[in-house]
Amino acid sequence: MRMRVRSARRRRLTVLVATVLAVVVPLTACASLPESSAPEALGTINREPTSEGPPPPVANRDPDLLLRDFLQATADPANRHLAARQYMTPAASTQWDDAAGTVIVEKPDTLRESRSGDKANYLIRARKVGELSADGGYRPNDDIPFVENKIELTKINGEWRIDELPDGVVMDSTAFFKSYRRYVLYFIDPSGNMAVPDLRWLSVPKAQLAQRLLASLLEGPQPALASVLRSQLTPPIALRGAITKANGDPDGVGIGLGGVKIDFTGASALNPRERELLAAQVVLTLSSADILGPYVLLADGKPLDERFAANGWSVADVQQFNPAAFARNQTGLHALRGGGLVQIAENGGINPAPGYFGGVNNLQSATLSPDGQFVAAVAEAGRPPGVPSRTLMVGTYGGNAFPVAEGFTITRPSWTADGSAAWAVVDGDRVIRAVTDRGTGNVSVQNVDISGLTAASSATAPRLPITELRISRTGVRAAMIADGRVYVAVVVPQPGGKLALTSALPVGVGLSTAAVSVDWLDADTIIIAREGNVDPVSTVSVDGSEPTPLTSQNLTAPVRSVSASVDHQYVADSRAVLELTSAPDQGQPYWREVPGLGANAIPVLPG
């Protein structure tokens, strides 16, 4: 039985969330939902503490242990980090600006610098894991490896309290992952045909989650995506009244059954397509957060769409916008073997692909378009040294092909979701798109502007050469390997129909060896193969969070290539092509060899 990595991951997150809620809910109570039509900005929804409030600091605590407790308490953002402020003197609590930034650290050391009578000075030193922006966006650590904060403590009524500390929040990573959960907001791609995930990390009680997610949607995408993604929830669209259950009950919204009712002021002016896109954003966002439908959506008090007036919207009603619908492999497994493209039949038979690509023996890499109608491949031309010997070939599956670009090196091609263009990197620094006119069959080559990547002032900006580039199935992001490091960049439209790559975010920053191959697992997760035999294959979210090593059982280093879809994951190691599977009797994942392909084959999937 094939293992679905994403499903297993979500099961683990469900268990984690259940544990988190068991800890967080007793400390907080539901705040009253606003009745005004104006949307609440992210972070302004005040999560009032219970009548008992958060637990106070442990009595008679030594200062070093008090500081460790403080780093745990900072993971509760309720009521402007009230839990953490209890560890401070009144003056320090008044002066401390918790909105100055949030840093997540691991293995903090509390180093005493001095202690005399009622005064103590400590240095908190910890490895920086990442940062959390005010809108919930996560960024992994990529520049400053350690954080050092000087803390001064004093005794008040016999108890140690923090008297001086830097502004901003520093929290221990274990507390962060217990208190916060990753949520997905959905916005619309430039074509208006697909929803695109925008990841946020939030700590909010379930009863306030729907309100918080809608407030975040109304605020719009994160800055790096703001110029690319569209949203139907922009002014003058706003929330009209309180969010309730489908029957109008304002209590327990989003908890268990009962659905959700949301009224949008200004939405009556939208045309039918715009209303459908608004519904897609709301339904996909809420459903991904386990807020169950039906979703009763109103426009100025009337049904957003009369078709769903009686029963409300469901996920199936907006499935055509769900990026998961574009992530499944529709053409089956192919591979490169002996320099030619072969197809692996369901019965295990291996046959040469029809046409040009199955009849040659000089292909170095290849990719099929998502619908299986086109192939892009890199061929070795066998030219003498000093002359570009690699050729990018584009053609139809089962038909002919023709050269569109040459270079000393050309990366594995990557198709857009609609099959209109194949991307590749020539000689490590020239990103191109081979755009196919399906009406005429003509192919034009366009350069992609990467100046926004290489001109970045940060020391962590991608350094050439680019050795792998894979376009996401939404077309909005690109995963790439540059100088052995993995990045996720944003694809930004430019005047005249051109494109640029910008805002490269380092992901997988904890990898100790160079990455050699990358592919998209789904719309918000990539899979990485790297050098070495310790956890050579792993997954990571597009924001750099949740790095997860996959099993190495049956793998023989080095892993040379990885190809993935949401339901199938393949690698090529030193001896075979293998698929990630799960034993029916044990459920434990392992890599199973695809028989008959041999040691030098490379798996080929659409995308």
N, C-alpha and C positions, 0 to 999 in steps of 0.2 A: 504494500500500500504506500502511495506516495505521501511524503510529509509536506504539509503546508506550513512554511516557516512563519508566515504572518499570523495564521490562526493560533499557532502555539504561543506566539509572542503576546497576542491579545489575551489569551487565557491567563498568562502569567501576570499581565497588567491588571486583569480583573481581580485576581487574588490580592494583588498589592493594593488596589484601590479599596477593596473591602476592608483590608487591615487598616488603611489610612483613615477611612471614615469611622471605624470603630474607635480610633484614637482621637480624631479631631472633633467629631460631633458632640461628645460630652462637654467640650470646652467652649462651644459656641451655640448660640441660639439663632433662630431665623429672624432676620430683620424685616421690618414692614416693607412691602414693595411699594415703590413710588406710584402715586396716582396721577402725577403730571404726565403730559404727553411728551415732554422733553426727555430724550434718552440720557441714561446715566453713563458718564465716561468711565472707562476701565480704571479700577482702583478707587473710585469715589463711593462705591457701594459699601457702606460701613457695616461690617459684620460685628454686631454687638456681642459682647461676652455674655455668658450666662450670669445669673444673679450671683453665683459664687465667684465668677471671674476665672482667669487662668490660674493654675496652681502657683503659689508663691515660691520663692527660693527656699531651699532646704535650710533649716535653722542651723546655726553654728558651723556653717560650711567654710572650709579653708579657702583662701582666695583663688588658688589654682584650680580647685574643683568647681568653685563658683563660676569661673570663666568658662570652663567646659560646659557647664549647665547653660550658661548664657548663649553659647554658640548653638546649642540645641534649641533654645527658646526663640532665637531670631527667625527660625523657620516658620513661625506662626505670625502671619502678617495682619491678623485681625486687630481692628481698632488701633491702627498705626503702631503695630508691633507692641501692644500693651504687655504681652508676656515677657518680652525682652526688657522693657522699660522698668519692670519691677526689680531688676538687678542693678539699677542705677540710683544714685542720689537724686533728690528732687531737682536740683540744679542741672545735673547732667541730662536727666530725662527731658527737661524743658529745652535744652540747647541742642540735643542730638537730632540731626536731620536724617531720618531713615529713608528719605526719597533721593538721597545723593547717589545712589547706585547700590546694586546687590552683587556680591561676589560669593561664589560657592567654592568651598575648600574641602580638602580631605586631610585626615591625620594631623589635626592641629596640635602644635606643641605650645604649652604655656610655660614660658621661661622667665623665672624670677630674676629681675635685675637688682632690686633692693627691697628691703622690708625693715621698717623701724617703727615700733609702737603702733599707732593707728594709721600708718601710711604704708602702701606697697606699690611697687612699680613692676609691671610685667610686660614681656614682649610675646605677642601671639604670632607664631610663625607657622605657616601652613602652605601646602602645595595648592596652587590655584587650579580648580577644575573647570570653571566656566563663569559666565556672567548672565544675569537676568535683567532684561530691560523693563521699563515701567509698563510696557504693554504685554509682558509675559513672554517675549521672545528670548530664546536661549542662544548663547554663543559660547562654544567651547573655548577653553584656554588655548591661546596660540602664540602668546608673546612673553608675558611676565610669568615665569614658572612658580614664583613664591610670593606670598603676601606677608608683610610684616607690619603689625599694628602695635603701637605703644599704648598701654592701658594703665591708668592710675586708679588705685582703689583707696578707699578710706573707710573707717569704721563709724557706723551710726547706730547708737543704742546697742553696741556690742556685736553688730552684724556687719560683715564686709559688704560694701557696695561700690560699684564703678562710679568714679567721680569725673574722670576725663577719658574720652575715647574719640577716635576719628568719626566723622560723619559717614553715612552709608552703612549698609547691612553686610555683615560677613556671617555666613551660616555653614555649618558642617554638612557635607554632602549626604551623609546618612539621614540626617533630619530633613534635608530638602526633599529627597526622594520618598520619604514617608509622608510629608505634608503636602507636596505638590503632585499634580498629575498632568500629563501631557494631553492637551485637547487639540482638535483640528477645526480651524475655521475654513470655510470654503468661499472663495471668490471666483470670478469668471475669467476665463482666458481671453486674449485679445480678439479671437474669432467669435466669441459669444456662443461657443458650442460645448464647452467642457468646464466643469468646476475644478479648481486647483487648490490643493491643501496649503494652508498657512498655519504652522504649528505654534502653539502657545502653551506655556506652563503656568497653571493657576492653582491656587489653594483657596477653595471656596466650598461651603457646605452644599450638599446636593439640592436642598430646597431653594437655594439662590443661584444655582448653576445656570438655569435657562436665562434668567435675567442678565447674568454676567456675560454669557456667550453672546446674547443679542446686543448688549452694550459694546462688546468688542467688535462684532460685525459692523455696527454703526460707525465705529471709529475708523474702520478701513484696514487695508493690508499693512504689514510692516514696511518700513521705509524702503528697503531694497526692492520690494515688489510693487510699491505704490504706483510707479510709472508704467507698469505692465498689466496688472490685473484690474478688472472692472468690478464694480459692485452696484447692485440695484438698491442697496440700503445706504443711499447718500441723500443729503438734504435736497428737497424738503421732506424726504421720508424720515419718519421718527416713530417711536412707540406711542401708541394712543391708549392711555390707561394702563392698568396692571396686566401682567401675564398671568393667566389662570389655567386651571384644568379645562378640558374640553367642555365640561358642563358649567363652567363659570366659577367653580370653587377656587378661591384664592389660596387655600392651604395645601401644602405638600406638593406643589407643582414640580413635576419631573421625577417624583419618587414613586416607583412602581407603575401601576396602570393608571389610566385616567386621561392620558393625552395632554395636549397643550393647546391653548387658544391665545392667539396673538393678533392684535389689531394695529395696523400701520396707518398713521395719518399721512396723507399725501399720496398714497399708493393708488387711489382711484384714477389718477391721471396717467398711470402707466398703460402702455399698450399690451395686448395679450402675450407677446413674446417676453416683454420685460417682466410681466407678472410671473411668468413661468420661471424665469431666471431667479427672481426674488425667492420664489418658493424653493427652488433647488438649493440656494445658499442656506436658507433657514432649515430645511428638512435634513439635508446632509450633515450640517453642523450639529444639530440637536441629536440626530440618530447616532452619529459617531461618538457622542458623549453618553450613550445609553439612556437618553431621555426618550421614552417610548411615545409613539403616536397613539391615536391619530393626531395630525397637526391641523387644527382649525385656523386658517389664515384669513384675516379680514382686511379690507381696504376701506378705511373711513366708515367702519361699522357694517359694511356689507361684504359678502363673500368675495375673496380675491378672484376666484374663478367659480362660476356657477356649476361646473362639472363636479366640483368637490364640496358643494354646499352642504350636502346631506351627511356625508361620512368623513369629511376632512381629507387631507393629503396623506399619502404613505410614501415610503422610500421608493416603492415600485413606480410611483407616478413621476419621479424625477430621475429614474435610473439612467436615462439617456445622457444625463450630464455627469454621472458618476465616473470618475477616472478609473475606478476598478473595472468598469465594463470594457475599458480599452486595454487592460493589462493582460488579458488571457491570451495564450498562444493558440492561434487558430490554424496554424499550418503544420504542426507537428515538429519533431526534432529532425534537423539536418546536421551535417558535419562536413568538415574538410578532411579528406583522406587521400593521401598520395597526390595532393595538389588539386584535387577535383571535388566538386560538391556532390555529396551523396545524401539520399533520403533514407531515414530509418522507419520502416513500416511498423504497424502495430503488432504484427506477428514476429518482429525482430529481424525481418529481412532487410538487407542493405542493398540499395540500388542507386546507380548513378542518376543524378538529377537530369531531366531532359534538357536539350539545348546546349548552348555554349558552355555554361558553367559546369555542367557535368561531364563535358568531353575534353577538358584541358587537364594539365598536370602541373601547373605553375602558380596556383593560387596560394597566397600567404594568409589571407583572412577574407571573410565574407559575411554579409548580413542580408536577410530578406526583409522586404517591406512588410508591414503588419498584415496586409491582406494577401501576402504571398505572391503578388503579381510581378514584382521587380526584385532584382538582386544587384547589390553593389559589392564589388570584391577588389582586393589588391592583388595584382599579378606581378610576378618576377619576370622581367623582360630578358634577363641574361645578357645584359650589356657589359662592356669592359669597365674596369675601375675608372672613376673620375667622371662617369656619365650617369645621370639619373636612371636607375634601373627598375624602379617600382612604378606601376601604372594603375590608376584607379579606373576600373571598368564598371560600367552601368549598363544593364540590359533587362530584358524581360525573362521571367522564369519560363524555361522551355523554349526560348527564342535566342536571338543574337545579342551581342553586346558590343560596345565601342568604347575607346579610351576617352576620358574626360580630363585627366590631370596626370602629371608625372612628378617624381621626386626621388631623392635618395632614400627617404623613409616616408611611408604613408600609414597612418593609424587605421585600425579596424573601422570600417564605415559604420554609421549609425543613422537609421531612417527616422523621420518624423512620423507621428501617429497616423497622419493622413496619407503617407507614402509619397508626398510631393517632393521631398528633398532628402538626399543622403549627405550627411556631414562627415568630414574627415580632416585630419591635420597633416599637412605636407611639410616635411623637413622640420618638424617640431615647433614651428612658429607661424605657420600660415594656415588658418582655419578657413575651410571652404565649404560651400553648399553646392551640391550638384542638383539643380532644380529641374525636375522632369515635367514637361508639358504632356499630360496624358492624352490630350487631343491629337497632337501632332507627333508625339514621341521624341521631340527635340529636347536636348539637355543643355542648360546653360550653367556655367560655373560662376558663383558669386563669392567674393571674399567677405569674411565676417570680421568686423572690427574688434580687435582684442586689446586696443590701446588702454582701455579702462582697467584691464588686468595688469598689464606690465608696467603701467605708469603709476600704479598705486604706491604711495610713500611708505606703507607699512612694511616692516621687515618680514612679515608673513605673507606678503603678496606672492602669487604663483611665480616660480622661477622656471624659465624655459630650460629644456624642451618639454612640450606636451606630448606624452607618449600614449595617451588613451583619452577618448572623448566619447561620451554617450549622452544623447539627447533624451530627456524624460518623455514619457508618453503623453504628458500634457503640453510639451513643447515649450514650457516656460523656464525650465532649468536644464542645466547640463552638468553631468558629473565628469570629472576629468582627473587625470594623473599628470602632475607637472613636477619634474625633478624628484619623482618617487613619492610625492605627497598627494593626498586626495583632497579635491575641492569640489564644491557645488557652486556653480555660477548661475546668474540670471540672464536669460535671453531677452534682450530689449529691442523692440522695433525702432528703426531709424527712418528718417525721411527717404523717400524714393524706394521704399520696399526693402531696404537693407536691414541687417541685424547686427547687434553688438553683444559681446559677452562682458558682463560687469559684475560687481559685488561678489567676488569669489570668497566663499566661506570655507576655511579649512575644516575638514571633518575627519574623523578617525585619527585625531591628533595624538592619541596614546600609542599608536602603532610603533613598534620598536625596529621594524625593518621596512624596506621600501615596498610600496605597492606596485604590482605588476599588471593588474587587470581589475576592471570595475564594471558593474552593470546595474540596471534598475530592477529592484525586486517588485516594487509597486510605486505609486505616485509620491510617496514620502519616505521611502527607504531604499538604500543602495546596498549592494553586496560587493565585498572587496576580497581580492586574492593578493597575498603578499609573499615576499621571500621568507624562507626558513620553514621549519617544521613545527613551530609552536603556534597553535591557533592560526594556521595559514589562511583560513577563510572566516570572514565575519560580516556582520551587517551593522549599519548605523543609520540613524534618522538624518534627514536632510539638514537639520539644524545642528548636527554634530552630537546630539544626545543619544543615550541608550546604545552605546557600542556593545555588541553581543557576539562573542565568538561562537562559531558553529563547530559541530563535532569534527574532529580530524580522523575519526575511525575509518580505516581502510585507505586513507590518503597516503601517498608516497611523494614526499617533497622532491623537486619543487612543483608547486601548482603554477601552471603556465597561463591558464585562461579561465574565466568564469562567464557563463551566460545564464540569464535567469528571466523568469516570468513569475507572476504571483503564484502559480500552481506548479512550476517545475524549476529546479535549480540544478545546473550542471557545471562541472569543472573538468579541466584536462590537467592531469598531473603527469609525473614522469613516465607512467606506464600505461595509462588508459584514459578514456572519458568515463566519468562517473556521475550518477544522479543521486541527489539527497533523498533518501527514502526512510521509511519507518517500518520496523519489524511488526507484523500483525499481532504477534503474541506478546511482545514486550513494549511496543510503542517507543522504543529508544531509536533515535535517528542514527543513521550511518550512511556512508557513501557506497553505492552499489555500482559495479562496473556495467556499462552498456556493452554487451558482448559484440565482438566482431570488428570493432573499430581500430584497435591496436594502439601502439604507444605514441604515435605522432599525430593522431587525429585531434581536431578542435571542434567542440560543439558549436552549432550555429542555430540561433533562434531569431524570430522576427524582432525588429526594433533597432 
